[in-house]
Amino acid sequence: MRTFRYRKPLIVLGVAIIAAALAVGARAQSEADAGIEAVWKPHRVNFVYHGYSTLYSCQSLQHKLERILLTVGAHGDLALRTYACDNLTGTARFQIAMESPVAATPENIRELTTHGSQDVLIARVRGEDLPSAEDVQRFPAVWKTVSFGRDRRMRLAPGDCELVRALQRQILPRMSVQVVSNNVRCSVYGNITSPRLVVSALVPAKTALTD
């Protein structure tokens, strides 16, 4: 009889603990789905590609770069300028001007609205006003998991391994991109599978909804 007397309170307590855990998990998921407030951060990057196993035409390489960067959050107005590209040697250099989302934290806002003397002088000559904290465009953004090997928008092949590795080193660290799984293994003798890189990227919420 004593065993049955105390079993019910223990069951009730267990159910209460599970319900509380589920509620916390649901609240955390809801907050993640709601996203965060973000702003656009400008970047100007000199990107260098030198492939040993894969040669691209300058145009196809540019298109691949654009697709990848747009998929991981870059603004649609990104510009790639070729300043050295050789279709025969597999060497290319691009200057990339783009914007990507960052969280609208006070630190990021301060960085975007802190202007040097040269910026002030150029704006004065052009008759332009430099943006203040109130002028910075804010928009909703979400963290999205992106698989380089499976995302059909990137259309990556096994031969794109070296390109992905170069992006990992030169551009992705500048963006709001966190590596989830990195199994990129490139061989000069050729690769069998598409680059196996999975990241969590901060992208505009409207972009995530249309994917």
C-alpha positions as CSV (number, residue, x, y, z in Angstrom):
1,M,0.0,0.0,0.0
2,R,2.8,2.4,0.8
3,T,4.3,1.9,-2.7
4,F,1.1,3.0,-4.4
5,R,0.6,5.9,-2.0
6,Y,3.7,7.7,-3.2
7,R,3.7,6.7,-6.9
8,K,1.0,9.2,-7.9
9,P,2.8,12.3,-6.6
10,L,6.0,11.2,-8.3
11,I,4.2,10.7,-11.6
12,V,2.6,14.1,-11.3
13,L,6.0,15.7,-10.5
14,G,7.6,14.0,-13.5
15,V,4.8,15.1,-15.9
16,A,5.2,18.7,-14.5
17,I,9.0,18.6,-15.2
18,I,8.5,17.4,-18.7
19,A,5.8,20.0,-19.4
20,A,8.0,22.7,-18.2
21,A,10.9,21.5,-20.3
22,L,8.7,21.4,-23.4
23,A,7.4,24.9,-22.7
24,V,11.0,26.3,-22.4
25,G,11.9,24.5,-25.7
26,A,8.8,25.8,-27.5
27,R,9.6,29.4,-26.3
28,A,13.2,29.2,-27.4
29,Q,12.1,27.8,-30.8
30,S,9.5,30.6,-31.1
31,E,12.1,33.2,-30.4
32,A,14.5,31.7,-33.0
33,D,11.7,31.7,-35.6
34,A,10.8,35.3,-34.8
35,G,14.4,36.2,-35.9
36,I,16.4,39.3,-34.9
37,E,16.7,42.9,-36.0
38,A,19.6,43.3,-38.4
39,V,21.4,46.0,-40.4
40,W,23.4,45.9,-43.6
41,K,27.2,46.0,-43.1
42,P,29.3,46.9,-46.2
43,H,32.4,44.9,-47.1
44,R,35.1,45.4,-49.7
45,V,37.1,42.2,-50.2
46,N,40.0,41.3,-52.5
47,F,39.3,37.6,-53.3
48,V,42.0,35.4,-54.9
49,Y,41.3,32.0,-56.4
50,H,44.0,29.6,-57.6
51,G,42.7,26.2,-58.6
52,Y,44.9,23.1,-59.1
53,S,42.2,20.6,-60.1
54,T,39.5,22.9,-61.5
55,L,39.7,25.6,-64.1
56,Y,36.9,28.1,-64.6
57,S,36.2,30.7,-67.2
58,C,36.2,34.2,-65.6
59,Q,32.5,34.5,-66.2
60,S,31.5,31.1,-64.8
61,L,33.6,31.8,-61.7
62,Q,32.0,35.1,-61.1
63,H,28.5,33.6,-61.4
64,K,29.4,30.8,-58.9
65,L,30.7,33.4,-56.4
66,E,27.5,35.5,-56.8
67,R,25.2,32.5,-56.2
68,I,27.1,31.4,-53.1
69,L,27.3,34.8,-51.5
70,L,23.6,35.5,-52.2
71,T,22.7,32.2,-50.6
72,V,24.5,33.0,-47.3
73,G,23.0,36.4,-47.0
74,A,24.7,38.9,-49.2
75,H,22.5,41.8,-50.5
76,G,21.4,41.5,-54.1
77,D,23.4,44.6,-55.1
78,L,26.8,42.9,-54.7
79,A,29.4,43.8,-57.3
80,L,32.3,41.7,-58.5
81,R,35.1,43.5,-60.4
82,T,37.7,41.3,-62.1
83,Y,41.1,42.9,-62.0
84,A,43.1,39.8,-62.9
85,C,41.8,36.6,-64.4
86,D,43.4,34.0,-66.6
87,N,41.1,31.3,-68.1
88,L,44.1,29.0,-68.8
89,T,46.0,29.0,-65.5
90,G,43.0,28.8,-63.1
91,T,44.0,32.0,-61.4
92,A,41.6,34.9,-60.7
93,R,41.4,38.0,-58.5
94,F,38.2,39.8,-57.8
95,Q,37.4,42.9,-55.8
96,I,34.0,42.2,-54.2
97,A,31.8,45.1,-52.9
98,M,28.8,43.8,-51.0
99,E,26.6,44.2,-47.9
100,S,25.6,41.4,-45.5
101,P,23.4,41.3,-42.4
102,V,24.7,41.8,-38.9
103,A,22.7,42.0,-35.7
104,A,21.6,45.6,-34.9
105,T,23.5,45.7,-31.7
106,P,24.7,49.1,-30.3
107,E,28.3,48.1,-31.1
108,N,27.5,47.4,-34.8
109,I,25.4,50.5,-35.2
110,R,28.2,52.6,-33.6
111,E,30.7,51.0,-36.1
112,L,28.5,51.8,-39.1
113,T,28.0,55.4,-38.0
114,T,31.5,56.3,-36.9
115,H,33.1,58.3,-39.7
116,G,36.7,59.2,-40.3
117,S,38.0,62.6,-41.4
118,Q,38.3,61.3,-45.0
119,D,34.7,60.2,-45.0
120,V,33.6,63.6,-43.7
121,L,35.6,65.4,-46.4
122,I,34.3,63.3,-49.3
123,A,30.7,63.7,-48.1
124,R,31.2,67.5,-47.8
125,V,32.6,67.7,-51.4
126,R,29.7,65.6,-52.7
127,G,27.1,67.6,-50.7
128,E,26.0,64.4,-48.9
129,D,25.0,63.8,-45.3
130,L,26.7,60.9,-43.5
131,P,24.2,58.5,-41.9
132,S,23.4,58.7,-38.2
133,A,22.2,55.8,-36.0
134,E,18.6,56.8,-36.8
135,D,19.3,56.6,-40.6
136,V,20.6,53.0,-40.6
137,Q,18.1,50.7,-42.2
138,R,16.9,47.9,-40.0
139,F,15.1,44.7,-41.1
140,P,14.2,41.3,-39.7
141,A,16.7,38.5,-40.2
142,V,16.9,34.8,-39.3
143,W,19.6,32.3,-38.8
144,K,19.3,29.7,-41.6
145,T,21.2,26.4,-42.0
146,V,22.8,26.1,-45.4
147,S,24.4,22.9,-46.8
148,F,26.9,23.7,-49.6
149,G,26.7,20.1,-50.8
150,R,22.9,20.0,-51.0
151,D,21.6,23.5,-51.7
152,R,20.4,23.4,-55.3
153,R,20.7,27.2,-55.7
154,M,24.4,27.0,-55.4
155,R,24.6,24.2,-57.9
156,L,28.0,23.1,-56.6
157,A,29.9,20.1,-58.0
158,P,32.8,18.1,-56.7
159,G,35.2,20.2,-58.6
160,D,34.1,23.3,-56.7
161,C,35.9,22.1,-53.6
162,E,38.9,24.5,-53.9
163,L,36.6,27.4,-54.5
164,V,34.6,26.7,-51.3
165,R,37.8,26.4,-49.4
166,A,39.0,29.7,-50.6
167,L,35.7,31.3,-49.6
168,Q,36.0,29.8,-46.1
169,R,39.3,31.5,-45.7
170,Q,38.8,34.9,-47.3
171,I,35.1,35.9,-47.2
172,L,32.9,33.8,-44.9
173,P,34.7,34.9,-41.7
174,R,33.8,38.5,-42.5
175,M,30.1,37.7,-42.7
176,S,27.5,36.5,-40.1
177,V,28.2,32.9,-41.0
178,Q,28.9,30.2,-38.4
179,V,30.4,26.8,-39.4
180,V,28.2,23.9,-38.2
181,S,30.0,21.1,-39.9
182,N,33.2,21.2,-42.0
183,N,34.2,18.2,-44.0
184,V,35.7,20.0,-46.9
185,R,38.6,17.8,-48.2
186,C,40.1,18.8,-51.5
187,S,42.4,16.7,-53.6
188,V,44.6,17.7,-56.5
189,Y,43.6,14.4,-58.1
190,G,39.9,15.3,-58.2
191,N,37.0,15.1,-55.8
192,I,34.2,12.5,-55.7
193,T,31.5,14.5,-53.7
194,S,30.4,18.1,-53.6
195,P,32.0,20.2,-50.8
196,R,30.5,19.1,-47.5
197,L,30.2,22.3,-45.6
198,V,27.2,23.2,-43.5
199,V,26.9,26.7,-42.0
200,S,24.4,28.8,-40.1
201,A,24.0,32.1,-42.0
202,L,22.1,35.3,-41.0
203,V,19.9,36.1,-43.9
204,P,17.0,38.5,-44.4
205,A,13.7,37.0,-43.2
206,K,12.0,37.7,-46.5
207,T,14.7,35.8,-48.4
208,A,14.4,32.8,-46.1
209,L,10.6,32.7,-46.7
210,T,11.0,32.6,-50.5
211,D,13.7,29.8,-50.6
